[in-house]
């Protein structure tokens, strides 16, 4: 594969705001001047430790240590090669890339072609919805309360009944059968490939950034022997365990309101959005799982009032789905609820029969998921007998024991006591026993097994971090000065920064960072600071990255740059003071009237002048 010109790589990065890219997946909040913070997408956490600094184009997690630029973020999140990451961002901003073999090259990398094929298919399906054959599709949508405007908003299309309509249309656009097969758009038969979706209403499934990665399709005709709903199979870019339908449209509302509504199907998402519940999403042909919860949690953010509301049918299948959702939600910091429509109506039917207001009311009249699951547990037992009440208590106690908040847990103990007609003290003891059993299981699961004759392992080299630095005045000046230079060096007076960087630092880790920064040839180049941080030798690289991404103590950009410059001057003043101490010691050892003595006094006066000048500037 041809190599992209470095100038283009740098230009695409310079034109891309890393906060926009990361913000599509992580709810970011201000964490000081020029700094944003959110829940880390690379590991599970309840408190945010993931920092993003748009000005330097870099991110770093102070919890797990993951860091990098916008390309490394896309590579990690979307499993892209470096070239694919650059191509994806270039396509996003409309930048034409050039390759080292000359000229603009066609996008031929695997994932890029899959995105392109799905995008082309979505456009083609949308066009087909206006065809005479699509009357059944338009009627299907109309019967559910969706007009042409709604269809356009959600990008809905129609797949003709023929076997090769889409295949032939995309072939004419330059896509090969292999690419169409890899994108999940065609299936393999004895006589070649044929369209996967035929005679169906088609919903484009988009990732959180809005790129089409697959499709969901609903059967329309009685002679169709296929499943009622048919989705894109697993591909390089479509992973059903991670995909949430409607997230691209809902993410802004979810991040703003710290609330997400999980419904059961495409038409339910449409009905909710059209009714004003614009935070609705749905899974795509699979149960709501841990990967889905991770995506939702990062978009909702770390707000303690964050909510996740599940809508389920009141039948047995819906109750089982609620219990599965509870298993995923109980490990989340989000407060979880269940919303059930009147008479068991799903959001689509509820809107159709009773209007938009009824959908909004269904969501607002939610009940806590813990309460819903507790009621399901005790409903399986005969509460008219002692044995039934004891069994119900044993079944429900672990649910209450899982509640982290002691105050809320106590309230649910009262609720369970009333439901069962049992003494509160007995319920409390049952919950405590359930919690103790859970702790024992966790301890057993995490106890390492003794290994026979374990091979000796080299002790890992500890990462140096900001937190591990000594808390001394000298270290604080060095730390903050390097932080200011890395984050604002491009706007500071170069001569003053060079003078500060020429001075050795007392702490060896900070001095290693200083040396690497000083070696950078051009601090005005976009991305110079991230290049410097990544060039610092181990085990000090993590410290450099933290200095680059940590919140700098200032209220405005102007205040931050002024503070950074003042810190550089303080380093120089400190060096002058050290020189003065040496000279004052030397003057005690020489005759006052000697040439050497006079030279020392001249040097002292010169140092005093330089110190005074620097102090006045600061």
C-alpha positions as CSV (number, residue, x, y, z in Angstrom):
1,X,0.0,0.0,0.0
2,X,1.3,3.4,-0.9
3,X,2.5,5.6,1.9
4,X,0.7,8.9,2.6
5,X,2.9,11.9,2.4
6,X,3.9,13.1,5.8
7,X,2.9,16.7,5.1
8,X,-0.6,15.4,4.4
9,X,-0.6,13.4,7.6
10,X,0.3,16.5,9.6
11,X,-2.2,18.7,7.8
12,X,-5.1,16.4,8.4
13,X,-4.2,16.2,12.1
14,X,-3.8,20.0,12.3
15,X,-7.3,20.5,10.7
16,X,-9.0,18.0,13.1
17,X,-10.1,18.9,16.5
18,X,-9.4,15.9,18.7
19,X,-12.1,16.9,21.1
20,X,-14.7,16.5,18.3
21,X,-13.6,13.0,17.5
22,X,-13.3,11.8,21.1
23,X,-16.4,13.7,22.1
24,X,-18.5,11.5,19.7
25,X,-17.7,8.6,22.0
26,X,-17.0,10.1,25.4
27,X,-19.0,12.8,27.3
28,X,-16.3,15.4,27.9
29,X,-16.6,18.2,30.4
30,X,-14.3,21.2,31.0
31,X,-11.5,20.4,33.5
32,X,-9.8,23.8,33.5
33,X,-8.4,26.1,30.8
34,X,-7.8,24.2,27.6
35,X,-8.5,20.8,29.2
36,X,-11.4,18.4,29.0
37,X,-12.2,15.3,31.0
38,X,-14.4,12.2,30.8
39,X,-14.7,8.5,31.6
40,X,-11.9,6.5,30.0
41,X,-13.0,4.5,26.9
42,X,-10.1,2.1,27.4
43,X,-10.9,0.8,30.9
44,X,-13.9,0.7,33.3
45,X,-14.0,3.5,35.8
46,X,-16.6,5.4,37.9
47,X,-14.7,8.7,38.3
48,X,-13.2,10.4,35.2
49,X,-9.5,10.3,34.7
50,X,-9.4,10.6,30.9
51,X,-8.0,14.0,29.9
52,X,-8.1,15.6,26.5
53,X,-6.2,18.8,25.5
54,X,-7.5,20.0,22.1
55,X,-4.8,22.6,21.8
56,X,-2.0,20.1,21.8
57,X,-4.1,17.4,20.1
58,X,-3.5,14.8,22.7
59,X,-5.3,12.6,25.3
60,X,-4.1,10.7,28.3
61,X,-5.8,8.6,31.0
62,X,-4.3,9.1,34.4
63,X,-5.9,5.8,35.5
64,X,-4.7,3.2,32.9
65,X,-2.0,5.2,31.2
66,X,-3.4,5.1,27.7
67,X,-2.4,8.1,25.6
68,X,-1.9,9.4,22.1
69,X,-3.1,11.6,19.3
70,X,-6.3,11.6,17.2
71,X,-4.8,8.8,15.0
72,X,-4.0,6.5,17.8
73,X,-7.5,7.1,19.3
74,X,-9.2,6.0,16.1
75,X,-6.8,3.1,15.6
76,X,-7.6,1.8,19.1
77,X,-11.4,2.5,19.1
78,X,-12.2,1.4,15.5
79,X,-9.3,-1.1,15.0
80,X,-7.9,0.7,12.1
81,X,-4.4,0.7,10.6
82,X,-2.6,4.0,10.6
83,X,-3.3,4.6,6.9
84,X,-7.0,3.9,7.4
85,X,-7.2,6.3,10.4
86,X,-5.6,9.1,8.3
87,X,-7.9,8.3,5.3
88,X,-11.0,8.3,7.6
89,X,-10.2,11.7,9.0
90,X,-9.2,13.1,5.6
91,X,-12.6,12.0,4.2
92,X,-14.3,13.6,7.1
93,X,-12.9,17.0,6.4
94,X,-12.8,16.7,2.6
95,X,-9.1,16.7,2.3
96,X,-7.5,15.0,-0.8
97,X,-4.5,12.8,0.3
98,X,-1.4,12.4,-1.8
99,X,0.9,9.4,-1.7
100,X,4.6,9.1,-2.1
101,X,4.3,7.4,-5.4
102,X,2.8,10.6,-6.7
103,X,-0.7,11.9,-7.1
104,X,-3.9,11.4,-5.2
105,X,-4.5,7.7,-4.7
106,X,-7.8,5.9,-4.6
107,X,-9.0,4.7,-1.2
108,X,-8.4,1.0,-1.4
109,X,-7.8,0.0,2.2
110,X,-10.1,-2.7,3.6
111,X,-12.2,-0.8,6.1
112,X,-12.3,2.4,4.0
113,X,-13.9,0.4,1.2
114,X,-16.4,-1.2,3.5
115,X,-17.5,2.2,4.8
116,X,-17.8,3.4,1.2
117,X,-19.8,0.3,0.1
118,X,-22.2,0.7,3.0
119,X,-22.6,4.4,2.3
120,X,-23.3,3.8,-1.4
121,X,-25.8,1.1,-0.5
122,X,-27.6,3.4,1.9
123,X,-28.0,6.1,-0.7
124,X,-29.2,3.5,-3.2
125,X,-31.8,2.0,-0.8
126,X,-33.1,5.5,0.0
127,X,-33.6,6.1,-3.7
128,X,-35.5,2.9,-4.1
129,X,-38.1,3.8,-1.5
130,X,-39.6,6.2,-4.0
131,X,-39.9,3.5,-6.7
132,X,-43.3,2.0,-7.7
133,X,-42.3,-1.4,-6.3
134,X,-41.7,0.1,-2.9
135,X,-45.4,0.8,-2.3
136,X,-45.5,-2.0,0.2
137,X,-42.6,-0.4,2.1
138,X,-44.2,3.1,2.1
139,X,-47.5,1.5,3.3
140,X,-45.7,-0.3,6.1
141,X,-44.2,2.9,7.3
142,X,-47.4,4.9,6.9
143,X,-49.4,2.4,8.9
144,X,-47.0,3.0,11.8
145,X,-47.2,6.7,11.6
146,X,-44.1,7.5,9.7
147,X,-44.3,9.9,6.7
148,X,-41.8,10.7,4.0
149,X,-40.1,13.3,6.3
150,X,-39.6,10.7,9.0
151,X,-38.2,8.2,6.5
152,X,-35.8,10.8,5.2
153,X,-34.7,11.8,8.7
154,X,-33.8,8.2,9.6
155,X,-32.4,7.4,6.1
156,X,-34.9,4.5,5.6
157,X,-34.8,2.8,2.2
158,X,-36.2,-0.2,0.3
159,X,-34.5,-3.3,-1.0
160,X,-36.2,-4.5,-4.3
161,X,-37.3,-8.1,-4.6
162,X,-34.8,-8.9,-7.3
163,X,-31.7,-11.0,-6.6
164,X,-29.0,-8.8,-8.1
165,X,-30.4,-5.2,-8.0
166,X,-28.0,-3.8,-5.4
167,X,-25.1,-5.9,-6.5
168,X,-25.3,-4.6,-10.1
169,X,-25.8,-1.0,-8.9
170,X,-22.7,-1.1,-6.7
171,X,-20.7,-3.0,-9.3
172,X,-21.3,-0.1,-11.6
173,X,-19.8,2.2,-9.0
174,X,-16.6,0.2,-8.9
175,X,-17.1,-2.2,-6.0
176,X,-16.0,-5.7,-6.4
177,X,-18.0,-8.8,-5.4
178,X,-15.4,-9.5,-2.7
179,X,-15.8,-6.0,-1.2
180,X,-19.6,-6.3,-1.3
181,X,-19.4,-9.7,0.4
182,X,-17.0,-8.4,3.1
183,X,-19.4,-5.5,3.8
184,X,-22.3,-8.0,4.3
185,X,-24.3,-6.7,1.4
186,X,-24.4,-9.8,-0.7
187,X,-24.4,-13.6,0.1
188,X,-22.6,-16.4,-1.7
189,X,-24.6,-18.8,-3.7
190,X,-23.8,-21.7,-6.1
191,X,-24.0,-19.3,-9.1
192,X,-22.2,-16.4,-7.5
193,X,-23.2,-13.7,-5.1
194,X,-26.7,-12.3,-4.7
195,X,-28.3,-9.5,-2.7
196,X,-28.7,-10.2,1.0
197,X,-31.6,-7.8,1.5
198,X,-34.6,-8.4,-0.9
199,X,-38.1,-7.2,-0.7
200,X,-37.6,-5.4,2.6
201,X,-37.8,-2.0,4.3
202,X,-34.2,-1.1,5.2
203,X,-32.8,0.9,8.1
204,X,-29.2,2.1,7.8
205,X,-27.2,1.3,11.0
206,X,-24.6,3.9,11.8
207,X,-21.8,4.1,14.2
208,X,-21.6,6.9,16.8
209,X,-19.9,9.1,14.3
210,X,-22.7,8.8,11.8
211,X,-20.9,6.5,9.3
212,X,-23.1,3.7,7.9
213,X,-21.7,0.3,8.9
214,X,-24.6,-2.0,8.2
215,X,-28.4,-2.5,7.8
216,X,-31.5,-3.8,9.5
217,X,-34.3,-5.0,7.2
218,X,-37.9,-5.9,7.8
219,X,-39.8,-8.5,5.8
220,X,-42.7,-7.2,3.8
221,X,-44.1,-10.0,1.7
222,X,-45.9,-13.2,2.7
223,X,-43.8,-15.3,0.3
224,X,-40.6,-14.3,2.0
225,X,-39.4,-17.3,3.9
226,X,-36.6,-15.5,5.7
227,X,-36.7,-14.1,9.2
228,X,-38.9,-11.2,10.1
229,X,-35.9,-9.0,10.7
230,X,-32.6,-9.5,9.0
231,X,-29.4,-7.7,9.9
232,X,-25.9,-7.3,8.4
233,X,-23.7,-10.2,9.5
234,X,-20.5,-9.6,11.6
235,X,-17.9,-7.7,9.5
236,X,-14.7,-5.8,10.1
237,X,-16.8,-2.7,10.9
238,X,-20.1,-4.1,12.1
239,X,-20.0,-5.7,15.6
240,X,-23.6,-6.2,16.8
241,X,-22.4,-6.5,20.5
242,X,-21.2,-2.9,20.3
243,X,-23.6,-1.3,17.9
244,X,-26.6,0.8,19.1
245,X,-29.2,1.9,16.5
246,X,-29.9,5.6,16.7
247,X,-26.8,6.5,18.8
248,X,-25.6,8.9,16.1
249,X,-28.8,10.9,16.4
250,X,-29.3,10.5,20.1
251,X,-25.8,11.2,21.4
252,X,-26.2,15.0,21.8
253,X,-29.4,14.6,23.8
254,X,-27.9,11.8,25.9
255,X,-24.8,13.8,26.8
256,X,-26.9,16.9,27.5
257,X,-29.6,15.3,29.6
258,X,-27.5,12.5,31.1
259,X,-30.3,10.1,30.2
260,X,-30.6,7.3,27.7
261,X,-33.7,5.3,26.8
262,X,-33.2,1.8,25.5
263,X,-36.0,0.5,23.4
264,X,-36.5,-2.8,21.6
265,X,-36.6,-2.0,17.8
266,X,-36.0,0.4,15.0
267,X,-39.6,1.6,14.8
268,X,-39.6,2.2,18.6
269,X,-36.5,4.4,18.2
270,X,-38.3,6.4,15.5
271,X,-41.5,6.8,17.5
272,X,-39.6,8.0,20.5
273,X,-37.5,10.5,18.6
274,X,-40.6,11.9,16.7
275,X,-42.4,12.1,20.1
276,X,-39.6,14.2,21.6
277,X,-37.7,11.5,23.4
278,X,-34.6,12.0,21.4
279,X,-32.3,10.0,23.7
280,X,-33.8,6.7,22.5
281,X,-31.6,3.9,21.1
282,X,-31.9,0.2,20.4
283,X,-29.7,-2.9,20.1
284,X,-29.5,-4.6,16.7
285,X,-30.6,-8.1,16.8
286,X,-29.0,-9.0,20.2
287,X,-29.6,-8.5,23.9
288,X,-28.3,-5.4,25.7
289,X,-24.8,-6.4,26.9
290,X,-21.7,-5.2,28.7
291,X,-20.2,-3.7,25.5
292,X,-23.4,-1.7,25.0
293,X,-23.3,-0.5,28.6
294,X,-19.8,0.7,28.1
295,X,-20.7,2.7,25.1
296,X,-23.8,4.2,26.8
297,X,-21.8,5.0,30.0
298,X,-19.2,7.0,28.2
299,X,-21.8,9.0,26.3
300,X,-24.0,9.7,29.3
301,X,-20.9,10.7,31.3
302,X,-20.0,10.5,35.0
303,X,-22.9,12.6,36.3
304,X,-24.2,11.1,39.5
305,X,-27.8,11.8,38.2
306,X,-27.2,9.9,35.0
307,X,-30.1,7.6,34.0
308,X,-30.6,4.6,31.8
309,X,-34.3,3.7,31.1
310,X,-35.2,0.3,29.6
311,X,-38.5,-0.3,27.9
312,X,-39.7,-3.9,27.9
313,X,-42.9,-5.7,27.0
314,X,-44.7,-6.9,30.1
315,X,-44.8,-10.5,28.8
316,X,-42.4,-13.3,29.9
317,X,-39.8,-12.5,27.3
318,X,-39.8,-8.8,28.3
319,X,-39.3,-9.8,32.0
320,X,-36.4,-12.0,31.0
321,X,-34.9,-9.1,29.0
322,X,-35.3,-6.9,32.1
323,X,-33.4,-9.3,34.3
324,X,-30.6,-9.5,31.7
325,X,-30.4,-5.7,31.5
326,X,-30.3,-5.6,35.3
327,X,-27.2,-7.9,35.3
328,X,-25.5,-5.3,33.1
329,X,-26.8,-2.2,34.7
330,X,-26.0,-3.1,38.3
331,X,-22.3,-2.6,37.7
332,X,-22.8,0.8,36.3
333,X,-22.8,4.2,38.1
334,X,-26.0,5.1,36.2
335,X,-29.3,4.9,37.9
336,X,-31.4,2.3,36.1
337,X,-35.2,2.3,35.5
338,X,-37.9,0.4,33.6
339,X,-40.7,2.1,31.6
340,X,-43.6,-0.1,30.5
341,X,-46.3,1.2,28.2
342,X,-50.0,1.0,29.2
343,X,-51.6,-2.3,28.2
344,X,-48.2,-3.5,27.2
345,X,-48.0,-1.1,24.2
346,X,-44.5,-0.6,22.8
347,X,-43.5,3.0,21.9
348,X,-44.4,2.7,18.3
349,X,-47.9,1.4,18.9
350,X,-48.3,3.8,21.9
351,X,-47.6,6.8,19.7
352,X,-49.8,5.5,16.9
353,X,-52.8,4.9,19.2
354,X,-52.4,7.6,21.9
355,X,-50.1,10.3,20.5
356,X,-46.7,11.7,21.2
357,X,-47.6,12.8,24.7
358,X,-48.3,9.2,25.7
359,X,-44.7,8.2,24.7
360,X,-43.2,11.0,26.8
361,X,-45.4,10.1,29.7
362,X,-44.4,6.4,29.5
363,X,-40.8,7.4,29.9
364,X,-41.4,9.9,32.7
365,X,-43.5,7.3,34.7
366,X,-40.5,5.0,34.9
367,X,-39.9,2.8,37.9
368,X,-36.6,1.8,39.4
369,X,-35.1,-1.3,37.7
370,X,-34.2,-2.7,41.2
371,X,-37.8,-2.6,42.2
372,X,-39.0,-4.2,38.9
373,X,-36.5,-7.1,39.3
374,X,-37.4,-7.6,43.0
375,X,-41.0,-7.8,42.1
376,X,-40.2,-10.4,39.4
377,X,-38.2,-12.5,41.8
378,X,-40.9,-12.6,44.5
379,X,-43.7,-13.1,42.0
380,X,-42.4,-16.7,41.5
381,X,-43.2,-17.7,45.1
382,X,-46.3,-18.3,47.1
383,X,-46.3,-15.5,49.6
384,X,-49.2,-17.1,51.4
385,X,-47.0,-19.7,53.0
386,X,-44.0,-19.4,55.4
387,X,-41.9,-21.5,53.0
388,X,-42.8,-19.3,50.1
389,X,-41.9,-16.1,51.9
390,X,-38.6,-17.5,53.1
391,X,-37.7,-18.6,49.5
392,X,-38.8,-15.2,48.1
393,X,-36.5,-13.4,50.6
394,X,-33.6,-15.6,49.7
395,X,-34.2,-14.9,46.0
396,X,-34.6,-11.1,46.4
397,X,-32.0,-10.4,49.1
398,X,-29.0,-10.6,46.7
399,X,-30.6,-8.0,44.5
400,X,-30.8,-5.5,47.4
401,X,-27.3,-6.5,48.5
402,X,-26.0,-5.4,45.1
403,X,-27.1,-1.7,45.7
404,X,-24.0,0.3,46.5
405,X,-25.6,3.3,48.1
406,X,-26.3,2.4,51.8
407,X,-29.2,4.9,52.0
408,X,-30.9,3.5,48.9
409,X,-30.2,-0.1,50.0
410,X,-31.9,0.6,53.3
411,X,-35.0,1.9,51.5
412,X,-35.2,-1.2,49.4
413,X,-34.9,-3.3,52.6
414,X,-38.1,-1.5,53.8
415,X,-39.8,-2.1,50.5
416,X,-38.9,-5.8,50.5
417,X,-40.1,-6.1,54.1
418,X,-43.5,-4.7,53.1
419,X,-43.8,-6.8,50.0
420,X,-43.2,-10.0,52.0
421,X,-44.8,-9.0,55.2
422,X,-41.6,-9.9,57.1
423,X,-39.8,-8.1,59.9
424,X,-37.4,-5.4,58.8
425,X,-34.6,-6.9,60.9
426,X,-35.0,-10.3,59.3
427,X,-34.8,-8.7,55.8
428,X,-31.7,-6.7,56.8
429,X,-30.0,-9.9,58.1
430,X,-30.8,-11.7,54.9
431,X,-29.3,-8.9,52.8
432,X,-26.2,-8.9,54.9
433,X,-25.8,-12.6,54.5
434,X,-26.2,-12.3,50.7
435,X,-23.6,-9.5,50.6
436,X,-21.2,-11.7,52.7
437,X,-21.6,-14.6,50.3
438,X,-20.9,-12.3,47.3
439,X,-17.7,-11.0,49.0
440,X,-16.6,-14.6,49.6
441,X,-17.1,-15.5,46.0
442,X,-15.2,-12.5,44.8
443,X,-12.3,-13.3,47.2
444,X,-12.2,-16.9,45.9
445,X,-12.2,-15.7,42.3
446,X,-9.3,-13.3,42.8
447,X,-7.1,-15.5,45.0
448,X,-4.1,-16.6,42.9
449,X,-3.4,-20.3,42.7
450,X,0.0,-21.5,43.9
451,X,2.2,-22.4,40.9
452,X,4.6,-25.2,40.9
453,X,8.2,-24.0,40.6
454,X,7.3,-20.6,39.2
455,X,9.9,-19.1,36.9
456,X,11.5,-15.9,38.3
457,X,10.2,-12.8,36.7
458,X,12.0,-9.5,36.2
459,X,10.6,-6.8,38.4
460,X,8.6,-4.3,36.3
461,X,10.0,-0.9,35.9
462,X,7.7,1.5,37.8
463,X,6.2,4.3,35.7
464,X,7.1,7.8,36.9
465,X,4.0,9.9,37.2
466,X,3.1,13.4,38.5
467,X,1.7,11.7,41.6
468,X,5.0,9.9,42.3
469,X,7.1,13.1,42.3
470,X,8.3,14.4,45.6
471,X,6.3,17.3,47.1
472,X,9.0,19.9,47.3
473,X,9.1,23.5,46.2
474,X,11.9,22.9,43.7
475,X,10.1,19.9,42.1
476,X,6.9,21.9,41.9
477,X,8.6,24.7,40.0
478,X,10.2,22.3,37.5
479,X,7.0,20.3,37.1
480,X,4.8,23.3,36.4
481,X,7.4,25.0,34.1
482,X,7.6,21.9,31.9
483,X,3.8,21.6,32.0
484,X,3.5,25.2,30.8
485,X,6.2,24.8,28.1
486,X,4.6,21.6,26.7
487,X,1.1,23.0,26.7
488,X,1.9,26.7,25.7
489,X,5.4,26.6,24.3
490,X,4.1,27.5,20.8
491,X,3.0,30.9,22.0
492,X,5.8,31.7,24.4
493,X,8.9,33.8,23.7
494,X,11.3,31.3,22.2
495,X,14.4,32.9,23.6
496,X,13.0,32.9,27.2
497,X,12.0,29.2,26.9
498,X,15.3,28.2,25.4
499,X,17.1,29.9,28.3
500,X,15.0,28.0,30.8
501,X,15.4,24.7,29.0
502,X,19.2,25.1,29.0
503,X,19.2,24.8,32.8
504,X,19.5,21.3,34.3
505,X,16.7,20.3,36.7
506,X,17.2,18.8,40.1
507,X,14.8,15.8,39.7
508,X,16.2,13.2,37.2
509,X,12.8,12.3,35.7
510,X,11.9,16.0,35.0
511,X,15.4,16.6,33.7
512,X,14.9,13.7,31.2
513,X,11.7,15.4,30.0
514,X,13.6,18.8,29.8
515,X,16.3,17.4,27.7
516,X,13.9,15.9,25.1
517,X,11.9,19.1,24.9
518,X,15.1,21.1,24.5
519,X,16.0,18.9,21.5
520,X,12.8,19.7,19.6
521,X,13.8,21.9,16.6
522,X,10.6,23.9,16.1
523,X,8.0,24.6,18.9
524,X,5.7,26.4,16.5
525,X,5.0,23.2,14.5
526,X,1.6,21.7,15.0
527,X,2.0,18.6,17.1
528,X,5.5,19.4,18.4
529,X,4.6,18.8,22.0
530,X,3.1,15.4,21.5
531,X,6.2,14.4,19.4
532,X,8.4,15.5,22.3
533,X,6.3,13.7,24.9
534,X,6.4,10.4,22.9
535,X,10.2,10.8,22.4
536,X,11.0,10.9,26.2
537,X,12.8,7.7,27.2
538,X,11.2,5.1,29.5
539,X,10.4,5.0,32.3
540,X,9.8,8.8,32.1
541,X,7.5,8.9,29.0
542,X,4.3,8.6,31.1
543,X,5.4,11.6,33.2
544,X,5.9,13.6,30.0
545,X,2.5,12.6,28.7
546,X,0.9,13.6,32.0
547,X,2.6,17.0,31.9
548,X,1.3,17.5,28.4
549,X,-2.4,16.6,29.3
550,X,-2.8,17.6,32.9
551,X,-5.0,20.6,33.8
552,X,-2.7,23.7,34.0
553,X,-3.6,25.9,37.0
554,X,-5.1,29.0,35.2
555,X,-8.4,30.5,34.4
556,X,-7.8,31.7,30.9
557,X,-5.5,31.0,28.0
558,X,-3.8,34.4,28.4
559,X,-3.3,33.8,32.1
560,X,-1.9,30.3,31.4
561,X,0.7,31.5,28.9
562,X,1.7,34.4,31.2
563,X,2.0,31.9,34.1
564,X,4.1,29.5,32.0
565,X,6.5,32.3,31.0
566,X,6.8,33.4,34.7
567,X,7.7,29.8,35.6
568,X,10.5,29.8,33.0
569,X,11.8,33.0,34.6
570,X,11.6,31.5,38.0
571,X,13.9,28.7,36.8
572,X,16.4,31.2,35.7
573,X,16.2,33.2,38.9
574,X,16.7,29.9,40.8
575,X,19.8,29.3,38.7
576,X,21.1,32.8,39.4
577,X,20.6,32.3,43.1
578,X,22.6,29.1,43.0
579,X,25.4,30.9,41.2
580,X,25.3,33.7,43.8
581,X,25.7,31.1,46.6
582,X,28.7,29.6,44.9
583,X,30.3,33.1,44.4
584,X,29.6,34.1,48.0
585,X,31.3,31.0,49.2
586,X,34.3,31.7,46.9
587,X,34.7,35.3,48.1
588,X,35.3,34.0,51.6
589,X,38.3,32.1,50.3
590,X,40.1,34.9,48.4
591,X,41.7,38.2,49.4
592,X,39.3,41.1,49.1
593,X,41.8,43.3,47.2
594,X,43.0,40.6,44.9
595,X,42.2,40.5,41.2
596,X,40.2,37.3,41.8
597,X,38.2,39.0,44.6
598,X,37.4,42.0,42.5
599,X,36.3,39.7,39.7
600,X,33.9,37.8,42.0
601,X,32.3,41.1,43.2
602,X,31.8,42.2,39.6
603,X,30.1,38.8,38.9
604,X,27.9,39.2,41.9
605,X,26.8,42.6,40.8
606,X,26.0,41.4,37.3
607,X,23.9,38.5,38.8
608,X,22.0,41.0,40.9
609,X,21.2,43.1,37.9
610,X,20.0,40.0,35.9
611,X,18.0,38.8,38.8
612,X,16.3,42.2,39.3
613,X,15.5,42.4,35.6
614,X,13.9,38.9,35.6
615,X,12.0,39.7,38.8
616,X,10.6,42.9,37.4
617,X,9.4,41.0,34.2
618,X,7.6,38.5,36.4
